[in-house]
Amino acid sequence: MRFTITSLLLVVTCSAFAQINEVDTTRWQYRITATGIVLGGNVNDFISSSRAEIAHNGPKWGLYSGTSYTYKNRDHEITTNDVTSRNILSYGQRRRLYPFVIVSLSKSLRRGIDFQYQVGPGAAYRVFGNQNSYLRVGSAVIYERSKYEGDHFENYAGTSDVITKWRLQAFVAGTQSLPGGRVRLVYEVNWQPAFQGPNNRVYALAGAEVPISRKVALRGNLEYIHENVVLVEKSKYDFIVSFGLTITNIFKNHSEEIDED
């Protein structure tokens, strides 16, 4: 008998390292999100997406480290095995406008990237913020080096398996608690156009959390990724829908606005 099962899946991750909520005066913040889907029958799919974050919010210096992992197995063949680590050092992050330096490391089986790193300075501005909700915008200038598994690309005429680029990074990120505090929306849009050529990248995340206790919430995610330059026969975009759990210490009972301008 053929059957289809869709289930919530909790993925245990050893990495315990999104985004710091600058107005939360809690010195240490953590968040672990694990979502996944299992399909059996005509197509046997196992998809998981997990993200672990830790942030230190000091009076002057802020440190954030976040690691995300996406895995997909279709009919016993691994098609996605991607890891991204984003690390941010900021100064004066409790103010509305503050500078930061970002270092990102990644490896992607899905896109055929053996290793990629990005590094550069930027600035962020907090549009509004309290203990439960905030909105932040910002930009950075980053240098990127990518080592690919091959050297034949879509929208790129080079013949080397290494591509280096200077990019502008622009982002919008935040959270919003709905009235009553029983649902929390999480969103992020990250756009990275290259200064040379049509080498653009877009990442968008929309999530919803329903707390079931002070530190645990049900989580649903929509993720969209698009990149112009990819290896031949690789898809330029991915769209992922997943469900799971979030463990965090960010849920609060306070809602006062805090500024240190």
Secondary structure, 3 states (H helix, E strand, C coil): CCCCCCCCCCCCCCCCCCCCCCCCCCCEEEEEEEEEEEECCCCCEEEEEEEEEEEEECCCEEEEEEEEEEEEEECCEEEEEEEEEEEEEEECCCCCEEEEEEEEEEEECCCCEEEEEEEEEEEEEEEEEECCCEEEEEEEEEEEEEEECCCCEECCCCCCCEEEEEEEEEEEEEEEECCCCCCEEEEEEEEEEECCCCCEEEEEEEEEEEECCCCEEEEEEEEEEEECCEECCCCCEEEEEEEEEEEECCCCCCCCECCCC
